[in-house]
Amino acid sequence: MQGYNVIMLYGKEKDCILMCKRKKEPYLGLYNLVGGKIETGEDGFSAAYRELYEETGITKNDVKLLHLMDFKYYLQPCYVEVYVGRLKRDVTVTGDENELFWSDLSQNFFDMNTYAGEGNIGHMIEQVKLYEKQIFDDE
């Protein structure tokens, strides 16, 4: 079963989230979170930090990730691990895989005409809101 990850990266002040505009399928042209494949034999955290660095230039020194939730798809042979973190300091994001940008949190992340994931991004953001104190308290 193929594993994937998505990383919910919040800005230092928790007032924005890092998004990308997809340059290829799936979800061509839609806004999405960064992430990618978990390689065979790779643990989830290593894969999340690797994908974050490959897609944005952000390192493990810049953010502490928390494993928030998983999605397991029984009709597709895959699962998705969701990680969340907040930048420890201001950084410049760089990457050419997708167009990167910081989105304010007032958007309708459930809008499937704008955001990838069939509403899952909205669900994940709502979970972070519900458990914000637990997620970000130890930083």
DSSP file (Angstrom, degrees, kcal/mol; ACC not computed):
  #  RESIDUE AA STRUCTURE BP1 BP2  ACC     N-H-->O    O-->H-N    N-H-->O    O-->H-N    TCO  KAPPA ALPHA  PHI   PSI    X-CA   Y-CA   Z-CA
    1    1 A M              0   0    0      0, 0.0     2,-0.3     0, 0.0    77,-0.2   0.000 360.0 360.0 360.0 127.7    0.0    0.0    0.0
    2    2 A Q  E     -a   78   0A   0     75,-2.1    77,-1.8    38,-0.0     2,-0.4  -0.565 360.0-149.2 -78.7 132.7    1.5    3.3   -1.1
    3    3 A G  E     +aB  79  38A   0     35,-0.6    35,-3.0    -2,-0.3     2,-0.3  -0.798  16.0 179.6-101.4 144.9    1.9    6.0    1.6
    4    4 A Y  E     -aB  80  37A   0     75,-1.9    77,-2.8    -2,-0.4     2,-0.3  -0.880  10.0-151.7-131.4 164.6    1.7    9.7    1.1
    5    5 A N  E     -aB  81  36A   0     31,-2.5    31,-0.9    -2,-0.3     2,-0.4  -0.975   5.9-161.5-136.5 155.8    1.9   12.7    3.4
    6    6 A V  E     -aB  82  35A   0     75,-2.2    77,-2.6    -2,-0.3     2,-0.5  -0.986  13.7-147.8-130.3 145.1    0.6   16.3    3.5
    7    7 A I  E     -aB  83  34A   0     27,-3.0     2,-1.0    -2,-0.4    27,-0.7  -0.957   3.6-157.2-120.4 120.0    2.2   19.0    5.6
    8    8 A M  E     -a   84   0A   0     75,-3.5    77,-2.3    -2,-0.5     2,-0.7  -0.824  20.8-173.7 -92.7  99.8    0.1   21.8    7.2
    9    9 A L  E     -a   85   0A   0     -2,-1.0     9,-2.8     9,-0.4     2,-0.3  -0.870   3.8-164.1-104.8 113.8    2.7   24.4    7.7
   10   10 A Y  E     -aC  86  17A   0     75,-3.1    77,-2.4    -2,-0.7     7,-0.2  -0.661  24.5-107.7 -92.9 149.0    1.6   27.5    9.6
   11   11 A G    >   -     0   0    0      5,-2.3     3,-2.2    -2,-0.3     5,-0.1  -0.208  41.7 -93.5 -66.4 166.8    3.4   30.8    9.7
   12   12 A K  T 3  S+     0   0    0      1,-0.3    -1,-0.1    74,-0.1    -2,-0.1   0.829 128.7  43.5 -52.1 -39.1    5.3   31.9   12.8
   13   13 A E  T 3  S-     0   0    0      1,-0.0    -1,-0.3     3,-0.0    -2,-0.0   0.371 108.9-122.5 -91.0   4.4    2.2   33.9   14.0
   14   14 A K  S <  S+     0   0    0     -3,-2.2    -2,-0.1     2,-0.1     3,-0.1   0.737  82.3 115.6  60.9  25.8   -0.3   31.1   13.1
   15   15 A D  S    S+     0   0    0      1,-0.1    90,-0.8    89,-0.1     2,-0.3   0.402  73.3  28.6-104.3   1.0   -2.1   33.6   10.8
   16   16 A C  E     - D   0 104A   0     88,-0.2    -5,-2.3    -5,-0.1     2,-0.4  -0.976  64.6-141.6-154.4 163.7   -1.4   31.9    7.5
   17   17 A I  E     -CD  10 103A   0     86,-2.4    86,-3.0    -2,-0.3     2,-0.4  -0.983  27.4-111.6-132.7 142.6   -0.8   28.4    6.0
   18   18 A L  E     + D   0 102A   0     -9,-2.8    -9,-0.4    -2,-0.4    16,-0.4  -0.589  43.8 171.1 -77.1 128.3    1.6   27.4    3.3
   19   19 A M  E     - D   0 101A   0     82,-3.1    82,-2.3    -2,-0.4     2,-0.3  -0.809  18.9-149.9-127.8 168.4   -0.2   26.3    0.1
   20   20 A C  E     -ED  32 100A   0     12,-2.6    12,-2.7    -2,-0.3     2,-0.6  -0.973  17.0-128.3-136.5 155.5    0.8   25.4   -3.4
   21   21 A K  E     -ED  31  99A   0     78,-2.4    78,-1.4    -2,-0.3    10,-0.2  -0.934  38.5-118.6-102.4 119.5   -1.0   25.7   -6.8
   22   22 A R        -     0   0    0      8,-2.8     7,-2.4    -2,-0.6    76,-0.1  -0.329  24.9-170.9 -64.6 130.2   -0.8   22.3   -8.5
   23   23 A K  S    S+     0   0    0     74,-0.3     2,-0.3     5,-0.2    -1,-0.1   0.479  71.6  25.6 -95.8  -6.8    1.1   22.3  -11.8
   24   24 A K  S    S-     0   0    0      2,-0.2     5,-0.1     3,-0.1    -1,-0.0  -0.948  94.5 -42.3-149.3 168.6    0.1   18.7  -12.6
   25   25 A E  S    S+     0   0    0     -2,-0.3     2,-0.1     2,-0.2    -2,-0.1  -0.427  95.7  60.4 -71.0 152.5   -2.6   16.1  -12.0
   26   26 A P  S    S-     0   0    0      0, 0.0    -2,-0.2     0, 0.0    90,-0.1   0.605 134.3  -0.9 -74.6 160.0   -4.1   15.2   -9.7
   27   27 A Y  S >  S-     0   0    0      1,-0.2     3,-2.5    -2,-0.1    -5,-0.3   0.775  84.1-166.2  69.3  31.1   -5.7   18.4   -8.9
   28   28 A L  T 3  S+     0   0    0      1,-0.3    -1,-0.2    -5,-0.1    -5,-0.2  -0.224  73.0   7.9 -47.8 126.5   -4.1   20.4  -11.7
   29   29 A G  T 3  S+     0   0    0     -7,-2.4    -1,-0.3     1,-0.3     2,-0.2   0.305 104.4 114.8  83.5  -8.7   -4.6   24.2  -11.1
   30   30 A L  S <  S-     0   0    0     -3,-2.5    -8,-2.8    -9,-0.1     2,-0.3  -0.554  71.2-106.7 -92.5 160.1   -6.1   23.7   -7.6
   31   31 A Y  E     +Ef  21 115A   0     83,-3.0    85,-3.1   -10,-0.2     2,-0.3  -0.645  48.3 162.8 -84.4 141.7   -4.6   24.9   -4.3
   32   32 A N  E     -E   20   0A   0    -12,-2.7   -12,-2.6    -2,-0.3     2,-0.2  -0.901  38.9 -98.2-148.1 171.2   -3.2   22.2   -2.1
   33   33 A L        -     0   0    0     -2,-0.3   -14,-0.1   -14,-0.2     2,-0.1  -0.555  48.3-100.4 -86.8 162.4   -0.9   21.6    0.8
   34   34 A V  E     +B    7   0A   0    -27,-0.7   -27,-3.0   -16,-0.4     2,-0.3  -0.486  67.3 102.0 -81.5 157.9    2.7   20.4    0.2
   35   35 A G  E     -B    6   0A   0    -29,-0.3     2,-0.3    16,-0.2   -29,-0.2  -0.956  33.5-174.5 157.7-170.9    3.7   16.8    0.6
   36   36 A G  E     -B    5   0A   0    -31,-0.9   -31,-2.5    -2,-0.3     2,-0.2  -0.939  39.4 -20.0 178.3-157.1    4.4   13.7   -1.4
   37   37 A K  E     -B    4   0A   0     -2,-0.3     2,-0.6   -33,-0.2   -33,-0.3  -0.455  44.2-134.2 -80.0 145.7    5.2   10.0   -1.4
   38   38 A I  E     -B    3   0A   0    -35,-3.0   -35,-0.6    -2,-0.2     3,-0.1  -0.904  32.4-131.3 -93.3 120.9    6.5    8.0    1.5
   39   39 A E    >   -     0   0    0     -2,-0.6     3,-2.3     1,-0.1     8,-0.1  -0.346  32.7 -82.3 -74.0 154.1    9.3    5.9    0.1
   40   40 A T  T 3  S+     0   0    0      1,-0.3    -1,-0.1    -2,-0.1     3,-0.1  -0.333 118.1  11.1 -55.4 127.8    9.6    2.1    0.8
   41   41 A G  T 3  S+     0   0    0      1,-0.3     2,-0.4    -3,-0.1    -1,-0.3   0.415  99.2 125.2  82.6  -1.6   11.2    1.6    4.2
   42   42 A E    <   -     0   0    0     -3,-2.3    -1,-0.3     2,-0.0     2,-0.1  -0.741  58.7-128.6 -93.1 135.4   11.0    5.3    5.2
   43   43 A D     >  -     0   0    0     -2,-0.4     4,-2.3    -3,-0.1     5,-0.2  -0.452  25.6-109.7 -79.7 160.3    9.3    6.3    8.4
   44   44 A G  H  > S+     0   0    0      1,-0.2     4,-2.5     2,-0.2     5,-0.2   0.884 113.8  48.3 -58.6 -46.8    6.6    8.9    8.3
   45   45 A F  H  > S+     0   0    0      2,-0.2     4,-2.7     1,-0.2     5,-0.3   0.923 111.8  49.8 -63.3 -43.8    8.4   11.8   10.0
   46   46 A S  H  > S+     0   0    0      1,-0.2     4,-2.4     2,-0.2    -1,-0.2   0.919 112.4  48.4 -60.4 -42.5   11.5   11.3    7.9
   47   47 A A  H  X S+     0   0    0     -4,-2.3     4,-2.9     2,-0.2     5,-0.2   0.904 111.0  50.3 -64.0 -41.7    9.3   11.4    4.8
   48   48 A A  H  X S+     0   0    0     -4,-2.5     4,-2.5     2,-0.2    -2,-0.2   0.937 113.5  44.1 -64.6 -46.5    7.5   14.5    5.9
   49   49 A Y  H  X S+     0   0    0     -4,-2.7     4,-2.2     2,-0.2    -1,-0.2   0.886 114.7  50.8 -65.5 -37.4   10.6   16.4    6.7
   50   50 A R  H  X S+     0   0    0     -4,-2.4     4,-2.9    -5,-0.3    -2,-0.2   0.950 112.7  44.6 -64.2 -49.1   12.2   15.3    3.4
   51   51 A E  H  X S+     0   0    0     -4,-2.9     4,-2.5     1,-0.2     5,-0.3   0.901 111.8  53.4 -63.0 -40.8    9.2   16.3    1.3
   52   52 A L  H  X>S+     0   0    0     -4,-2.5     4,-1.8    -5,-0.2     6,-0.8   0.926 113.2  43.5 -59.8 -44.4    8.9   19.6    3.1
   53   53 A Y  H  X5S+     0   0    0     -4,-2.2     4,-2.0     4,-0.2    -2,-0.2   0.933 114.0  49.8 -66.9 -45.7   12.6   20.4    2.4
   54   54 A E  H  <5S+     0   0    0     -4,-2.9    -2,-0.2     1,-0.2    -1,-0.2   0.878 119.9  36.2 -61.4 -38.4   12.4   19.2   -1.3
   55   55 A E  H  <5S+     0   0    0     -4,-2.5    43,-0.3    -5,-0.2    -1,-0.2   0.708 137.2  12.5 -90.2 -20.6    9.3   21.2   -2.0
   56   56 A T  H  <5S-     0   0    0     -4,-1.8    38,-3.2    -5,-0.3    -3,-0.2   0.588  87.9-118.7-132.2 -17.3   10.0   24.4    0.1
   57   57 A G     << +     0   0    0     -4,-2.0     2,-0.4    -5,-0.5    -4,-0.2   0.466  67.0 139.8  82.5   1.7   13.6   24.5    1.3
   58   58 A I        -     0   0    0     -6,-0.8    -1,-0.3    36,-0.1    -2,-0.2  -0.656  37.9-153.6 -83.1 132.7   12.3   24.5    4.9
   59   59 A T    >>  -     0   0    0     -2,-0.4     3,-1.5    -3,-0.1     4,-0.7  -0.480  31.5-101.2-104.3 172.0   14.4   22.3    7.2
   60   60 A K  T 34 S+     0   0    0      1,-0.3     3,-0.4     2,-0.2     5,-0.1   0.757 121.4  61.8 -60.9 -26.0   13.8   20.3   10.4
   61   61 A N  T 34 S+     0   0    0      1,-0.2    -1,-0.3     3,-0.0     3,-0.1   0.700 101.3  53.4 -72.5 -19.3   15.5   23.2   12.2
   62   62 A D  T <4 S+     0   0    0     -3,-1.5    26,-3.0     1,-0.2    27,-0.5   0.666 118.4  16.1 -89.7 -18.1   12.8   25.6   11.0
   63   63 A V  B  <  -H   87   0B   0     -4,-0.7     2,-0.6    -3,-0.4    -1,-0.2  -0.997  58.3-138.8-156.9 146.2    9.7   23.7   12.2
   64   64 A K        -     0   0    0     22,-0.6    22,-0.5    -2,-0.3     2,-0.3  -0.961  29.9-148.5-108.2 120.9    8.7   20.9   14.6
   65   65 A L        -     0   0    0     -2,-0.6     2,-0.4    20,-0.2    20,-0.2  -0.644   7.8-159.0 -92.6 147.1    6.1   18.6   13.0
   66   66 A L  E     -G   84   0A   0     18,-2.6    18,-2.4    -2,-0.3     2,-0.8  -0.980  24.5-122.5-120.5 134.2    3.3   16.8   14.8
   67   67 A H  E     +G   83   0A   0     -2,-0.4    16,-0.2    16,-0.2     3,-0.1  -0.689  37.3 175.2 -77.1 109.3    1.6   13.7   13.3
   68   68 A L  E     -     0   0A   0     14,-2.4     2,-0.3    -2,-0.8    -1,-0.2   0.909  49.0 -36.2 -87.7 -47.0   -2.1   14.9   13.3
   69   69 A M  E     -G   82   0A   0     13,-1.2    13,-3.2     2,-0.0     2,-0.3  -0.968  47.9-127.4-167.7 171.3   -4.1   12.2   11.6
   70   70 A D  E     -G   81   0A   0     -2,-0.3     2,-0.4    11,-0.2    11,-0.2  -0.952   6.2-150.5-131.7 153.6   -4.2    9.7    8.8
   71   71 A F  E     -G   80   0A   0      9,-2.6     9,-3.0    -2,-0.3     2,-0.5  -0.998  13.6-165.5-120.3 125.9   -6.6    8.9    6.0
   72   72 A K  E     -G   79   0A   0     -2,-0.4     2,-0.6     7,-0.2     7,-0.2  -0.960   5.4-155.9-114.8 127.2   -6.8    5.3    4.8
   73   73 A Y  E   > -G   78   0A   0      5,-2.3     5,-0.9    -2,-0.5     3,-0.1  -0.896   9.6-174.5-106.4 115.0   -8.5    4.6    1.5
   74   74 A Y  T   5S+     0   0    0     -2,-0.6    -1,-0.1     1,-0.2     5,-0.0   0.738  85.5  49.7 -82.9 -24.1   -9.8    1.0    1.2
   75   75 A L  T   5S+     0   0    0      1,-0.1    -1,-0.2     3,-0.1    -2,-0.0   0.565 115.3  47.3 -91.5  -9.0  -10.9    1.3   -2.4
   76   76 A Q  T   5S-     0   0    0      2,-0.2     2,-2.4    -3,-0.1    -3,-0.2  -0.977  93.2-119.4-123.3 141.8   -7.5    2.7   -3.4
   77   77 A P  T   5S+     0   0    0      0, 0.0   -75,-2.1     0, 0.0     2,-0.3  -0.361  80.1  87.6 -81.0  65.2   -4.3    1.0   -2.2
   78   78 A C  E   < -aG   2  73A   0     -2,-2.4    -5,-2.3    -5,-0.9     2,-0.3  -0.980  51.7-159.6-154.2 165.0   -3.1    4.1   -0.3
   79   79 A Y  E     -aG   3  72A   0    -77,-1.8   -75,-1.9    -2,-0.3     2,-0.4  -0.965  13.8-142.5-142.6 158.3   -3.0    6.1    2.9
   80   80 A V  E     -aG   4  71A   0     -9,-3.0    -9,-2.6    -2,-0.3     2,-0.4  -0.990   6.3-154.4-127.6 126.1   -2.2    9.7    3.7
   81   81 A E  E     -aG   5  70A   0    -77,-2.8   -75,-2.2    -2,-0.4     2,-0.5  -0.851  13.2-149.5 -97.5 134.1   -0.4   10.9    6.8
   82   82 A V  E     -aG   6  69A   0    -13,-3.2   -14,-2.4    -2,-0.4   -13,-1.2  -0.912  14.5-175.1-110.2 126.3   -1.1   14.4    7.9
   83   83 A Y  E     -aG   7  67A   0    -77,-2.6   -75,-3.5    -2,-0.5     2,-0.4  -0.893   3.5-165.4-118.5 148.7    1.5   16.5    9.7
   84   84 A V  E     +aG   8  66A   0    -18,-2.4   -18,-2.6    -2,-0.3     2,-0.3  -0.982  15.9 152.1-134.7 146.4    1.2   20.0   11.2
   85   85 A G  E     -a    9   0A   0    -77,-2.3   -75,-3.1    -2,-0.4     2,-0.4  -0.983  31.8-130.3-162.9 166.8    3.7   22.5   12.4
   86   86 A R  E     -a   10   0A   0    -22,-0.5   -22,-0.6    -2,-0.3   -75,-0.2  -0.982  35.9-105.1-125.9 136.9    4.4   26.2   12.9
   87   87 A L  B     -H   63   0B   0    -77,-2.4   -24,-0.2    -2,-0.4   -73,-0.1  -0.320  17.6-151.2 -59.4 139.7    7.5   28.0   11.7
   88   88 A K  S    S+     0   0    0    -26,-3.0     2,-0.3     1,-0.2    -1,-0.1   0.736  79.2   1.2 -81.1 -25.3   10.0   28.8   14.5
   89   89 A R  S    S-     0   0    0    -27,-0.5     2,-0.2     0, 0.0    -1,-0.2  -0.945  94.8 -73.2-153.1 166.9   11.3   31.9   12.6
   90   90 A D        +     0   0    0     -2,-0.3     2,-0.3    -3,-0.1   -79,-0.0  -0.504  55.9 174.4 -67.9 133.8   10.7   33.7    9.4
   91   91 A V        -     0   0    0     -2,-0.2     2,-0.6   -29,-0.0   -33,-0.1  -0.935  33.3-117.6-136.4 159.9   12.0   31.8    6.4
   92   92 A T        -     0   0    0     -2,-0.3     2,-0.4   -35,-0.1    -2,-0.0  -0.888  29.3-142.9 -97.4 125.4   12.0   32.2    2.6
   93   93 A V        +     0   0    0     -2,-0.6     2,-0.4   -35,-0.0   -36,-0.2  -0.723  22.4 179.1 -89.7 138.6   10.2   29.4    0.9
   94   94 A T        +     0   0    0    -38,-3.2     2,-0.2    -2,-0.4   -36,-0.1  -0.995  15.0 128.5-138.2 144.0   11.6   28.2   -2.4
   95   95 A G        -     0   0    0     -2,-0.4     5,-0.3   -38,-0.1   -40,-0.1  -0.830  36.2-156.6 173.9 149.7   10.6   25.5   -4.8
   96   96 A D  S    S+     0   0    0     -2,-0.2     3,-0.1     3,-0.1   -41,-0.1   0.391  78.0  85.6-119.0   1.1    9.8   24.8   -8.4
   97   97 A E  S    S-     0   0    0      1,-0.2   -74,-0.3   -42,-0.2     2,-0.3   0.930 109.9  -4.4 -67.6 -43.9    7.6   21.7   -8.2
   98   98 A N  S    S-     0   0    0    -43,-0.3     2,-0.5   -76,-0.1    -1,-0.2  -0.948  87.7 -89.2-141.7 160.5    4.5   23.9   -7.6
   99   99 A E  E     -D   21   0A   0    -78,-1.4   -78,-2.4    -2,-0.3     2,-0.3  -0.635  48.5-150.4 -73.3 120.0    3.8   27.6   -7.1
  100  100 A L  E     +D   20   0A   0     -2,-0.5     2,-0.3    -5,-0.3   -80,-0.2  -0.694  25.2 156.0 -96.6 145.2    4.1   28.3   -3.3
  101  101 A F  E     -D   19   0A   0    -82,-2.3   -82,-3.1    -2,-0.3     2,-0.5  -0.982  41.2-112.8-159.9 157.8    2.2   31.0   -1.4
  102  102 A W  E     -D   18   0A   0     -2,-0.3     2,-0.4   -84,-0.2   -84,-0.2  -0.853  32.3-158.4 -95.7 125.9    1.0   31.8    2.1
  103  103 A S  E     -D   17   0A   0    -86,-3.0   -86,-2.4    -2,-0.5     2,-0.1  -0.852  15.7-124.9-104.7 137.1   -2.8   31.8    2.4
  104  104 A D  E >   -D   16   0A   0     -2,-0.4     3,-0.7   -88,-0.2   -88,-0.2  -0.397  26.3-118.5 -71.5 163.2   -4.6   33.7    5.1
  105  105 A L  T 3  S+     0   0    0    -90,-0.8     4,-0.1     1,-0.2    -1,-0.1   0.310  96.6  85.3 -91.0   8.7   -6.9   31.4    7.1
  106  106 A S  T 3   +     0   0    0      2,-0.1    -1,-0.2     3,-0.0   -90,-0.0   0.430  67.2 110.6 -88.5   2.4  -10.2   33.2    6.3
  107  107 A Q  S <  S-     0   0    0     -3,-0.7     2,-1.2     1,-0.1     3,-0.1  -0.276  80.3-111.1 -74.1 160.6  -10.6   31.2    3.0
  108  108 A N    >   -     0   0    0      1,-0.2     3,-1.9     2,-0.0     7,-0.2  -0.750  36.0-179.5 -90.4  89.2  -13.3   28.6    2.4
  109  109 A F  T 3  S+     0   0    0     -2,-1.2    13,-0.9     1,-0.3    12,-0.2   0.512  75.3  67.8 -71.9  -3.9  -11.0   25.6    2.4
  110  110 A F  T 3   +     0   0    0     11,-0.2     2,-0.8    12,-0.2    -1,-0.3   0.513  69.8 113.4 -87.8  -7.1  -14.0   23.3    1.7
  111  111 A D    X>  -     0   0    0     -3,-1.9     4,-3.0     1,-0.2     3,-1.4  -0.542  50.4-167.4 -70.7 104.4  -14.5   24.9   -1.7
  112  112 A M  T 34 S+     0   0    0     -2,-0.8    -1,-0.2     1,-0.3     6,-0.1   0.579  82.9  63.6 -74.9  -8.9  -13.7   22.0   -4.1
  113  113 A N  T 34 S+     0   0    0      1,-0.1    -1,-0.3     3,-0.1     3,-0.1   0.615 119.2  24.6 -83.4 -13.3  -13.5   24.2   -7.1
  114  114 A T  T <4 S+     0   0    0     -3,-1.4   -83,-3.0     1,-0.2     2,-0.4   0.709 119.7  53.0-115.9 -39.0  -10.5   26.0   -5.5
  115  115 A Y  B  < S-f   31   0A   0     -4,-3.0     3,-0.3   -85,-0.2     4,-0.3  -0.848  73.3-128.8-112.9 139.7   -8.9   23.5   -3.1
  116  116 A A  S   >S+     0   0    0    -85,-3.1     5,-0.6    -2,-0.4     3,-0.3  -0.201  77.4  58.6 -70.4 166.9   -7.8   19.9   -3.7
  117  117 A G  T > 5S-     0   0    0      1,-0.2     3,-2.3     3,-0.1    -1,-0.2   0.623 105.2 -91.4  91.8  14.8   -8.7   17.0   -1.6
  118  118 A E  T 3 5S-     0   0    0     -3,-0.3    -1,-0.2     1,-0.3    -2,-0.1   0.836  94.1 -43.5  51.7  38.9  -12.6   16.8   -1.7
  119  119 A G  T 3>5S+     0   0    0     -3,-0.3     4,-2.0    -4,-0.3    -1,-0.3   0.340 109.9 118.7  91.8  -6.6  -12.9   19.0    1.4
  120  120 A N  H <>5S+     0   0    0     -3,-2.3     4,-2.8     1,-0.2     5,-0.2   0.849  70.4  58.0 -63.5 -33.8  -10.2   17.3    3.4
  121  121 A I  H  ><S+     0   0    0     -5,-0.6     4,-2.4   -12,-0.2    -1,-0.2   0.934 107.5  47.8 -62.0 -44.1   -8.1   20.5    3.7
  122  122 A G  H  > S+     0   0    0    -13,-0.9     4,-2.2     1,-0.2    -1,-0.2   0.919 111.9  50.0 -60.1 -43.9  -11.0   22.3    5.3
  123  123 A H  H  X S+     0   0    0     -4,-2.0     4,-2.0     1,-0.2    -2,-0.2   0.921 110.9  48.9 -60.4 -45.5  -11.5   19.3    7.7
  124  124 A M  H  X S+     0   0    0     -4,-2.8     4,-2.0     1,-0.2    -1,-0.2   0.902 110.5  50.3 -64.4 -41.3   -7.9   19.3    8.7
  125  125 A I  H  X S+     0   0    0     -4,-2.4     4,-2.1     1,-0.2    -1,-0.2   0.893 109.2  51.9 -64.6 -38.9   -7.8   23.1    9.3
  126  126 A E  H  X S+     0   0    0     -4,-2.2     4,-2.3     2,-0.2    -1,-0.2   0.882 107.5  52.9 -64.5 -37.5  -10.9   22.7   11.5
  127  127 A Q  H  X S+     0   0    0     -4,-2.0     4,-1.9     2,-0.2    -2,-0.2   0.903 108.0  50.5 -63.8 -40.7   -9.2   20.0   13.5
  128  128 A V  H  < S+     0   0    0     -4,-2.0     4,-0.3     1,-0.2    -2,-0.2   0.912 109.5  51.3 -63.6 -40.9   -6.2   22.2   14.1
  129  129 A K  H >< S+     0   0    0     -4,-2.1     3,-0.9     1,-0.2     4,-0.2   0.925 110.3  49.5 -60.1 -44.1   -8.5   25.0   15.3
  130  130 A L  H 3< S+     0   0    0     -4,-2.3    -1,-0.2     1,-0.2    -2,-0.2   0.855 124.9  27.8 -63.3 -35.6  -10.2   22.6   17.7
  131  131 A Y  T 3X S+     0   0    0     -4,-1.9     4,-2.6     1,-0.1     3,-0.2   0.037  80.8 126.0-117.4  24.8   -6.9   21.4   19.1
  132  132 A E  H <> S+     0   0    0     -3,-0.9     4,-2.8    -4,-0.3     5,-0.3   0.873  73.1  52.5 -53.1 -45.0   -4.7   24.4   18.6
  133  133 A K  H  > S+     0   0    0     -4,-0.2     4,-1.5     1,-0.2    -1,-0.2   0.916 113.7  42.8 -61.9 -43.6   -3.6   24.7   22.2
  134  134 A Q  H  4 S+     0   0    0     -3,-0.2     4,-0.4     2,-0.2    -1,-0.2   0.875 116.9  47.9 -68.8 -37.8   -2.5   21.1   22.3
  135  135 A I  H  < S+     0   0    0     -4,-2.6    -2,-0.2    -7,-0.2     3,-0.2   0.921 127.2  22.4 -70.5 -44.8   -0.8   21.3   18.9
  136  136 A F  H >< S+     0   0    0     -4,-2.8     3,-1.4    -5,-0.2    -2,-0.2   0.477  97.2  93.6-105.1  -3.9    1.1   24.5   19.4
  137  137 A D  T 3< S+     0   0    0     -4,-1.5    -1,-0.1    -5,-0.3    -3,-0.1   0.827  82.7  53.3 -62.4 -34.7    1.4   24.7   23.2
  138  138 A D  T 3         0   0    0     -4,-0.4    -1,-0.3     1,-0.2    -2,-0.1   0.443 360.0 360.0 -84.8   2.9    4.8   23.0   23.5
  139  139 A E    <         0   0    0     -3,-1.4    -1,-0.2   -75,-0.0    -2,-0.1   0.469 360.0 360.0 -88.3 360.0    6.5   25.3   21.0
